[in-house]
Amino acid sequence: MIDNNIAADFFSRYILEAKRWIICERKIFFSTIKINNKILSLLPSG
């Protein structure tokens, strides 16, 4: 049986890490979109 305090502590840490990861992923995602838009704008429009 897992102690409730340990489980809660682990869960809160997990949530914090997940939030940090999501924020990081979002930044990467949006910067990738910007780069893709630049590449598309450089290509001659067919």
PDBQT receptor file of N, H, CA, C and O in Angstrom, charges set to zero:
ATOM      1  N   MET A   1       0.845  -1.201   0.000  1.00  0.00    +0.000 N 
ATOM      2  CA  MET A   1       0.000   0.000   0.000  1.00  0.00    +0.000 C 
ATOM      3  C   MET A   1       0.877   1.247   0.000  1.00  0.00    +0.000 C 
ATOM      4  O   MET A   1       1.761   1.384   0.846  1.00  0.00    +0.000 OA
ATOM      5  N   ILE A   2       0.642   2.140  -0.928  1.00  0.00    +0.000 N 
ATOM      6  H   ILE A   2      -0.076   2.029  -1.614  1.00  0.00    +0.000 HD
ATOM      7  CA  ILE A   2       1.434   3.367  -1.023  1.00  0.00    +0.000 C 
ATOM      8  C   ILE A   2       0.909   4.390  -0.025  1.00  0.00    +0.000 C 
ATOM      9  O   ILE A   2      -0.299   4.581   0.117  1.00  0.00    +0.000 OA
ATOM     10  N   ASP A   3       1.840   5.040   0.661  1.00  0.00    +0.000 N 
ATOM     11  H   ASP A   3       2.821   4.885   0.545  1.00  0.00    +0.000 HD
ATOM     12  CA  ASP A   3       1.458   6.106   1.589  1.00  0.00    +0.000 C 
ATOM     13  C   ASP A   3       0.867   7.268   0.790  1.00  0.00    +0.000 C 
ATOM     14  O   ASP A   3       1.412   7.660  -0.242  1.00  0.00    +0.000 OA
ATOM     15  N   ASN A   4      -0.243   7.811   1.269  1.00  0.00    +0.000 N 
ATOM     16  H   ASN A   4      -0.686   7.492   2.107  1.00  0.00    +0.000 HD
ATOM     17  CA  ASN A   4      -0.937   8.879   0.545  1.00  0.00    +0.000 C 
ATOM     18  C   ASN A   4      -0.063  10.105   0.337  1.00  0.00    +0.000 C 
ATOM     19  O   ASN A   4      -0.106  10.723  -0.727  1.00  0.00    +0.000 OA
ATOM     20  N   ASN A   5       0.732  10.466   1.344  1.00  0.00    +0.000 N 
ATOM     21  H   ASN A   5       0.767   9.965   2.209  1.00  0.00    +0.000 HD
ATOM     22  CA  ASN A   5       1.587  11.648   1.220  1.00  0.00    +0.000 C 
ATOM     23  C   ASN A   5       2.617  11.463   0.114  1.00  0.00    +0.000 C 
ATOM     24  O   ASN A   5       2.873  12.377  -0.670  1.00  0.00    +0.000 OA
ATOM     25  N   ILE A   6       3.201  10.278   0.058  1.00  0.00    +0.000 N 
ATOM     26  H   ILE A   6       2.994   9.536   0.694  1.00  0.00    +0.000 HD
ATOM     27  CA  ILE A   6       4.195   9.989  -0.979  1.00  0.00    +0.000 C 
ATOM     28  C   ILE A   6       3.539  10.044  -2.357  1.00  0.00    +0.000 C 
ATOM     29  O   ILE A   6       4.099  10.605  -3.299  1.00  0.00    +0.000 OA
ATOM     30  N   ALA A   7       2.362   9.462  -2.463  1.00  0.00    +0.000 N 
ATOM     31  H   ALA A   7       1.908   9.006  -1.698  1.00  0.00    +0.000 HD
ATOM     32  CA  ALA A   7       1.644   9.460  -3.734  1.00  0.00    +0.000 C 
ATOM     33  C   ALA A   7       1.294  10.883  -4.162  1.00  0.00    +0.000 C 
ATOM     34  O   ALA A   7       1.456  11.242  -5.328  1.00  0.00    +0.000 OA
ATOM     35  N   ALA A   8       0.816  11.689  -3.220  1.00  0.00    +0.000 N 
ATOM     36  H   ALA A   8       0.684  11.397  -2.273  1.00  0.00    +0.000 HD
ATOM     37  CA  ALA A   8       0.443  13.070  -3.528  1.00  0.00    +0.000 C 
ATOM     38  C   ALA A   8       1.666  13.876  -3.938  1.00  0.00    +0.000 C 
ATOM     39  O   ALA A   8       1.602  14.675  -4.872  1.00  0.00    +0.000 OA
ATOM     40  N   ASP A   9       2.785  13.669  -3.239  1.00  0.00    +0.000 N 
ATOM     41  H   ASP A   9       2.837  13.020  -2.480  1.00  0.00    +0.000 HD
ATOM     42  CA  ASP A   9       4.020  14.384  -3.555  1.00  0.00    +0.000 C 
ATOM     43  C   ASP A   9       4.496  14.020  -4.948  1.00  0.00    +0.000 C 
ATOM     44  O   ASP A   9       4.870  14.891  -5.734  1.00  0.00    +0.000 OA
ATOM     45  N   PHE A  10       4.482  12.738  -5.249  1.00  0.00    +0.000 N 
ATOM     46  H   PHE A  10       4.179  12.031  -4.610  1.00  0.00    +0.000 HD
ATOM     47  CA  PHE A  10       4.900  12.271  -6.563  1.00  0.00    +0.000 C 
ATOM     48  C   PHE A  10       4.004  12.860  -7.649  1.00  0.00    +0.000 C 
ATOM     49  O   PHE A  10       4.481  13.300  -8.694  1.00  0.00    +0.000 OA
ATOM     50  N   PHE A  11       2.695  12.859  -7.383  1.00  0.00    +0.000 N 
ATOM     51  H   PHE A  11       2.308  12.501  -6.534  1.00  0.00    +0.000 HD
ATOM     52  CA  PHE A  11       1.731  13.340  -8.363  1.00  0.00    +0.000 C 
ATOM     53  C   PHE A  11       1.910  14.823  -8.634  1.00  0.00    +0.000 C 
ATOM     54  O   PHE A  11       1.858  15.258  -9.784  1.00  0.00    +0.000 OA
ATOM     55  N   SER A  12       2.124  15.613  -7.565  1.00  0.00    +0.000 N 
ATOM     56  H   SER A  12       2.166  15.259  -6.630  1.00  0.00    +0.000 HD
ATOM     57  CA  SER A  12       2.299  17.059  -7.747  1.00  0.00    +0.000 C 
ATOM     58  C   SER A  12       3.588  17.349  -8.518  1.00  0.00    +0.000 C 
ATOM     59  O   SER A  12       3.626  18.249  -9.357  1.00  0.00    +0.000 OA
ATOM     60  N   ARG A  13       4.638  16.586  -8.231  1.00  0.00    +0.000 N 
ATOM     61  H   ARG A  13       4.607  15.855  -7.549  1.00  0.00    +0.000 HD
ATOM     62  CA  ARG A  13       5.889  16.756  -8.986  1.00  0.00    +0.000 C 
ATOM     63  C   ARG A  13       5.679  16.399 -10.447  1.00  0.00    +0.000 C 
ATOM     64  O   ARG A  13       6.171  17.082 -11.345  1.00  0.00    +0.000 OA
ATOM     65  N   TYR A  14       4.943  15.321 -10.673  1.00  0.00    +0.000 N 
ATOM     66  H   TYR A  14       4.543  14.766  -9.944  1.00  0.00    +0.000 HD
ATOM     67  CA  TYR A  14       4.655  14.873 -12.037  1.00  0.00    +0.000 C 
ATOM     68  C   TYR A  14       3.894  15.947 -12.804  1.00  0.00    +0.000 C 
ATOM     69  O   TYR A  14       4.188  16.213 -13.970  1.00  0.00    +0.000 OA
ATOM     70  N   ILE A  15       2.905  16.568 -12.139  1.00  0.00    +0.000 N 
ATOM     71  H   ILE A  15       2.667  16.352 -11.192  1.00  0.00    +0.000 HD
ATOM     72  CA  ILE A  15       2.120  17.628 -12.780  1.00  0.00    +0.000 C 
ATOM     73  C   ILE A  15       3.013  18.821 -13.115  1.00  0.00    +0.000 C 
ATOM     74  O   ILE A  15       2.911  19.390 -14.202  1.00  0.00    +0.000 OA
ATOM     75  N   LEU A  16       3.888  19.198 -12.182  1.00  0.00    +0.000 N 
ATOM     76  H   LEU A  16       3.972  18.736 -11.299  1.00  0.00    +0.000 HD
ATOM     77  CA  LEU A  16       4.797  20.323 -12.432  1.00  0.00    +0.000 C 
ATOM     78  C   LEU A  16       5.684  20.035 -13.637  1.00  0.00    +0.000 C 
ATOM     79  O   LEU A  16       5.862  20.894 -14.500  1.00  0.00    +0.000 OA
ATOM     80  N   GLU A  17       6.234  18.840 -13.694  1.00  0.00    +0.000 N 
ATOM     81  H   GLU A  17       6.089  18.142 -12.992  1.00  0.00    +0.000 HD
ATOM     82  CA  GLU A  17       7.085  18.454 -14.821  1.00  0.00    +0.000 C 
ATOM     83  C   GLU A  17       6.293  18.454 -16.123  1.00  0.00    +0.000 C 
ATOM     84  O   GLU A  17       6.781  18.909 -17.157  1.00  0.00    +0.000 OA
ATOM     85  N   ALA A  18       5.075  17.945 -16.064  1.00  0.00    +0.000 N 
ATOM     86  H   ALA A  18       4.678  17.576 -15.224  1.00  0.00    +0.000 HD
ATOM     87  CA  ALA A  18       4.228  17.894 -17.253  1.00  0.00    +0.000 C 
ATOM     88  C   ALA A  18       3.929  19.298 -17.765  1.00  0.00    +0.000 C 
ATOM     89  O   ALA A  18       3.981  19.551 -18.969  1.00  0.00    +0.000 OA
ATOM     90  N   LYS A  19       3.614  20.215 -16.841  1.00  0.00    +0.000 N 
ATOM     91  H   LYS A  19       3.571  20.010 -15.863  1.00  0.00    +0.000 HD
ATOM     92  CA  LYS A  19       3.341  21.599 -17.236  1.00  0.00    +0.000 C 
ATOM     93  C   LYS A  19       4.562  22.213 -17.906  1.00  0.00    +0.000 C 
ATOM     94  O   LYS A  19       4.455  22.865 -18.944  1.00  0.00    +0.000 OA
ATOM     95  N   ARG A  20       5.738  21.993 -17.291  1.00  0.00    +0.000 N 
ATOM     96  H   ARG A  20       5.825  21.463 -16.447  1.00  0.00    +0.000 HD
ATOM     97  CA  ARG A  20       6.973  22.546 -17.845  1.00  0.00    +0.000 C 
ATOM     98  C   ARG A  20       7.207  21.982 -19.240  1.00  0.00    +0.000 C 
ATOM     99  O   ARG A  20       7.570  22.715 -20.160  1.00  0.00    +0.000 OA
ATOM    100  N   TRP A  21       6.997  20.681 -19.395  1.00  0.00    +0.000 N 
ATOM    101  H   TRP A  21       6.702  20.085 -18.648  1.00  0.00    +0.000 HD
ATOM    102  CA  TRP A  21       7.198  20.015 -20.679  1.00  0.00    +0.000 C 
ATOM    103  C   TRP A  21       6.232  20.543 -21.727  1.00  0.00    +0.000 C 
ATOM    104  O   TRP A  21       6.620  20.783 -22.870  1.00  0.00    +0.000 OA
ATOM    105  N   ILE A  22       4.954  20.728 -21.335  1.00  0.00    +0.000 N 
ATOM    106  H   ILE A  22       4.639  20.533 -20.406  1.00  0.00    +0.000 HD
ATOM    107  CA  ILE A  22       3.941  21.231 -22.269  1.00  0.00    +0.000 C 
ATOM    108  C   ILE A  22       4.313  22.627 -22.754  1.00  0.00    +0.000 C 
ATOM    109  O   ILE A  22       4.192  22.930 -23.941  1.00  0.00    +0.000 OA
ATOM    110  N   ILE A  23       4.770  23.488 -21.823  1.00  0.00    +0.000 N 
ATOM    111  H   ILE A  23       4.867  23.243 -20.858  1.00  0.00    +0.000 HD
ATOM    112  CA  ILE A  23       5.159  24.855 -22.194  1.00  0.00    +0.000 C 
ATOM    113  C   ILE A  23       6.324  24.807 -23.180  1.00  0.00    +0.000 C 
ATOM    114  O   ILE A  23       6.333  25.531 -24.175  1.00  0.00    +0.000 OA
ATOM    115  N   CYS A  24       7.299  23.956 -22.897  1.00  0.00    +0.000 N 
ATOM    116  H   CYS A  24       7.291  23.368 -22.088  1.00  0.00    +0.000 HD
ATOM    117  CA  CYS A  24       8.468  23.807 -23.769  1.00  0.00    +0.000 C 
ATOM    118  C   CYS A  24       8.039  23.305 -25.142  1.00  0.00    +0.000 C 
ATOM    119  O   CYS A  24       8.473  23.836 -26.165  1.00  0.00    +0.000 OA
ATOM    120  N   GLU A  25       7.191  22.289 -25.164  1.00  0.00    +0.000 N 
ATOM    121  H   GLU A  25       6.838  21.858 -24.334  1.00  0.00    +0.000 HD
ATOM    122  CA  GLU A  25       6.692  21.735 -26.422  1.00  0.00    +0.000 C 
ATOM    123  C   GLU A  25       5.974  22.790 -27.251  1.00  0.00    +0.000 C 
ATOM    124  O   GLU A  25       6.138  22.861 -28.469  1.00  0.00    +0.000 OA
ATOM    125  N   ARG A  26       5.170  23.614 -26.566  1.00  0.00    +0.000 N 
ATOM    126  H   ARG A  26       5.037  23.556 -25.577  1.00  0.00    +0.000 HD
ATOM    127  CA  ARG A  26       4.407  24.650 -27.258  1.00  0.00    +0.000 C 
ATOM    128  C   ARG A  26       5.350  25.645 -27.919  1.00  0.00    +0.000 C 
ATOM    129  O   ARG A  26       5.130  26.044 -29.063  1.00  0.00    +0.000 OA
ATOM    130  N   LYS A  27       6.404  26.051 -27.206  1.00  0.00    +0.000 N 
ATOM    131  H   LYS A  27       6.583  25.727 -26.277  1.00  0.00    +0.000 HD
ATOM    132  CA  LYS A  27       7.382  26.993 -27.767  1.00  0.00    +0.000 C 
ATOM    133  C   LYS A  27       8.036  26.402 -29.009  1.00  0.00    +0.000 C 
ATOM    134  O   LYS A  27       8.174  27.074 -30.031  1.00  0.00    +0.000 OA
ATOM    135  N   ILE A  28       8.439  25.136 -28.908  1.00  0.00    +0.000 N 
ATOM    136  H   ILE A  28       8.327  24.590 -28.078  1.00  0.00    +0.000 HD
ATOM    137  CA  ILE A  28       9.072  24.468 -30.045  1.00  0.00    +0.000 C 
ATOM    138  C   ILE A  28       8.093  24.387 -31.214  1.00  0.00    +0.000 C 
ATOM    139  O   ILE A  28       8.460  24.627 -32.364  1.00  0.00    +0.000 OA
ATOM    140  N   PHE A  29       6.843  24.044 -30.903  1.00  0.00    +0.000 N 
ATOM    141  H   PHE A  29       6.545  23.849 -29.969  1.00  0.00    +0.000 HD
ATOM    142  CA  PHE A  29       5.807  23.917 -31.929  1.00  0.00    +0.000 C 
ATOM    143  C   PHE A  29       5.609  25.226 -32.681  1.00  0.00    +0.000 C 
ATOM    144  O   PHE A  29       5.575  25.241 -33.912  1.00  0.00    +0.000 OA
ATOM    145  N   PHE A  30       5.475  26.341 -31.932  1.00  0.00    +0.000 N 
ATOM    146  H   PHE A  30       5.502  26.329 -30.932  1.00  0.00    +0.000 HD
ATOM    147  CA  PHE A  30       5.225  27.624 -32.580  1.00  0.00    +0.000 C 
ATOM    148  C   PHE A  30       6.447  28.126 -33.341  1.00  0.00    +0.000 C 
ATOM    149  O   PHE A  30       6.300  28.735 -34.401  1.00  0.00    +0.000 OA
ATOM    150  N   SER A  31       7.646  27.884 -32.822  1.00  0.00    +0.000 N 
ATOM    151  H   SER A  31       7.765  27.389 -31.961  1.00  0.00    +0.000 HD
ATOM    152  CA  SER A  31       8.838  28.302 -33.555  1.00  0.00    +0.000 C 
ATOM    153  C   SER A  31       8.988  27.480 -34.831  1.00  0.00    +0.000 C 
ATOM    154  O   SER A  31       9.465  27.988 -35.846  1.00  0.00    +0.000 OA
ATOM    155  N   THR A  32       8.586  26.220 -34.783  1.00  0.00    +0.000 N 
ATOM    156  H   THR A  32       8.198  25.807 -33.959  1.00  0.00    +0.000 HD
ATOM    157  CA  THR A  32       8.614  25.374 -35.980  1.00  0.00    +0.000 C 
ATOM    158  C   THR A  32       7.649  25.903 -37.029  1.00  0.00    +0.000 C 
ATOM    159  O   THR A  32       7.975  25.928 -38.216  1.00  0.00    +0.000 OA
ATOM    160  N   ILE A  33       6.464  26.326 -36.601  1.00  0.00    +0.000 N 
ATOM    161  H   ILE A  33       6.200  26.306 -35.637  1.00  0.00    +0.000 HD
ATOM    162  CA  ILE A  33       5.483  26.900 -37.530  1.00  0.00    +0.000 C 
ATOM    163  C   ILE A  33       6.057  28.154 -38.188  1.00  0.00    +0.000 C 
ATOM    164  O   ILE A  33       5.913  28.347 -39.395  1.00  0.00    +0.000 OA
ATOM    165  N   LYS A  34       6.709  29.007 -37.388  1.00  0.00    +0.000 N 
ATOM    166  H   LYS A  34       6.826  28.850 -36.408  1.00  0.00    +0.000 HD
ATOM    167  CA  LYS A  34       7.303  30.232 -37.937  1.00  0.00    +0.000 C 
ATOM    168  C   LYS A  34       8.352  29.901 -38.988  1.00  0.00    +0.000 C 
ATOM    169  O   LYS A  34       8.402  30.526 -40.047  1.00  0.00    +0.000 OA
ATOM    170  N   ILE A  35       9.196  28.908 -38.684  1.00  0.00    +0.000 N 
ATOM    171  H   ILE A  35       9.155  28.400 -37.824  1.00  0.00    +0.000 HD
ATOM    172  CA  ILE A  35      10.240  28.501 -39.629  1.00  0.00    +0.000 C 
ATOM    173  C   ILE A  35       9.598  27.959 -40.907  1.00  0.00    +0.000 C 
ATOM    174  O   ILE A  35      10.036  28.284 -42.011  1.00  0.00    +0.000 OA
ATOM    175  N   ASN A  36       8.564  27.136 -40.757  1.00  0.00    +0.000 N 
ATOM    176  H   ASN A  36       8.209  26.871 -39.861  1.00  0.00    +0.000 HD
ATOM    177  CA  ASN A  36       7.866  26.588 -41.928  1.00  0.00    +0.000 C 
ATOM    178  C   ASN A  36       7.259  27.687 -42.779  1.00  0.00    +0.000 C 
ATOM    179  O   ASN A  36       7.317  27.626 -44.007  1.00  0.00    +0.000 OA
ATOM    180  N   ASN A  37       6.676  28.693 -42.139  1.00  0.00    +0.000 N 
ATOM    181  H   ASN A  37       6.629  28.743 -41.141  1.00  0.00    +0.000 HD
ATOM    182  CA  ASN A  37       6.090  29.810 -42.879  1.00  0.00    +0.000 C 
ATOM    183  C   ASN A  37       7.155  30.576 -43.656  1.00  0.00    +0.000 C 
ATOM    184  O   ASN A  37       6.926  30.999 -44.789  1.00  0.00    +0.000 OA
ATOM    185  N   LYS A  38       8.339  30.754 -43.026  1.00  0.00    +0.000 N 
ATOM    186  H   LYS A  38       8.525  30.410 -42.105  1.00  0.00    +0.000 HD
ATOM    187  CA  LYS A  38       9.438  31.439 -43.724  1.00  0.00    +0.000 C 
ATOM    188  C   LYS A  38       9.862  30.648 -44.951  1.00  0.00    +0.000 C 
ATOM    189  O   LYS A  38      10.061  31.212 -46.027  1.00  0.00    +0.000 OA
ATOM    190  N   ILE A  39      10.000  29.331 -44.782  1.00  0.00    +0.000 N 
ATOM    191  H   ILE A  39       9.839  28.873 -43.908  1.00  0.00    +0.000 HD
ATOM    192  CA  ILE A  39      10.400  28.472 -45.900  1.00  0.00    +0.000 C 
ATOM    193  C   ILE A  39       9.360  28.540 -47.016  1.00  0.00    +0.000 C 
ATOM    194  O   ILE A  39       9.709  28.653 -48.191  1.00  0.00    +0.000 OA
ATOM    195  N   LEU A  40       8.086  28.470 -46.645  1.00  0.00    +0.000 N 
ATOM    196  H   LEU A  40       7.802  28.378 -45.690  1.00  0.00    +0.000 HD
ATOM    197  CA  LEU A  40       7.014  28.533 -47.646  1.00  0.00    +0.000 C 
ATOM    198  C   LEU A  40       7.003  29.873 -48.368  1.00  0.00    +0.000 C 
ATOM    199  O   LEU A  40       6.740  29.928 -49.570  1.00  0.00    +0.000 OA
ATOM    200  N   SER A  41       7.286  30.954 -47.646  1.00  0.00    +0.000 N 
ATOM    201  H   SER A  41       7.499  30.909 -46.670  1.00  0.00    +0.000 HD
ATOM    202  CA  SER A  41       7.279  32.275 -48.283  1.00  0.00    +0.000 C 
ATOM    203  C   SER A  41       8.478  32.447 -49.218  1.00  0.00    +0.000 C 
ATOM    204  O   SER A  41       8.422  33.235 -50.162  1.00  0.00    +0.000 OA
ATOM    205  N   LEU A  42       9.565  31.709 -48.955  1.00  0.00    +0.000 N 
ATOM    206  H   LEU A  42       9.611  31.069 -48.187  1.00  0.00    +0.000 HD
ATOM    207  CA  LEU A  42      10.741  31.792 -49.823  1.00  0.00    +0.000 C 
ATOM    208  C   LEU A  42      10.542  30.999 -51.118  1.00  0.00    +0.000 C 
ATOM    209  O   LEU A  42      11.110  31.337 -52.156  1.00  0.00    +0.000 OA
ATOM    210  N   LEU A  43       9.732  29.949 -51.044  1.00  0.00    +0.000 N 
ATOM    211  H   LEU A  43       9.270  29.675 -50.200  1.00  0.00    +0.000 HD
ATOM    212  CA  LEU A  43       9.493  29.136 -52.236  1.00  0.00    +0.000 C 
ATOM    213  C   LEU A  43       8.691  29.914 -53.271  1.00  0.00    +0.000 C 
ATOM    214  O   LEU A  43       7.780  30.663 -52.919  1.00  0.00    +0.000 OA
ATOM    215  N   PRO A  44       9.028  29.738 -54.555  1.00  0.00    +0.000 N 
ATOM    216  CA  PRO A  44       8.232  30.387 -55.598  1.00  0.00    +0.000 C 
ATOM    217  C   PRO A  44       6.839  29.779 -55.636  1.00  0.00    +0.000 C 
ATOM    218  O   PRO A  44       6.685  28.560 -55.718  1.00  0.00    +0.000 OA
ATOM    219  N   SER A  45       5.845  30.620 -55.578  1.00  0.00    +0.000 N 
ATOM    220  H   SER A  45       5.970  31.610 -55.511  1.00  0.00    +0.000 HD
ATOM    221  CA  SER A  45       4.469  30.118 -55.525  1.00  0.00    +0.000 C 
ATOM    222  C   SER A  45       4.068  29.552 -56.877  1.00  0.00    +0.000 C 
ATOM    223  O   SER A  45       4.129  30.244 -57.894  1.00  0.00    +0.000 OA
ATOM    224  N   GLY A  46       3.653  28.270 -56.882  1.00  0.00    +0.000 N 
ATOM    225  H   GLY A  46       3.604  27.708 -56.057  1.00  0.00    +0.000 HD
ATOM    226  CA  GLY A  46       3.257  27.603 -58.111  1.00  0.00    +0.000 C 
ATOM    227  C   GLY A  46       1.821  27.889 -58.316  1.00  0.00    +0.000 C 
ATOM    228  O   GLY A  46       1.235  27.434 -59.298  1.00  0.00    +0.000 OA
TER     229      GLY A  46
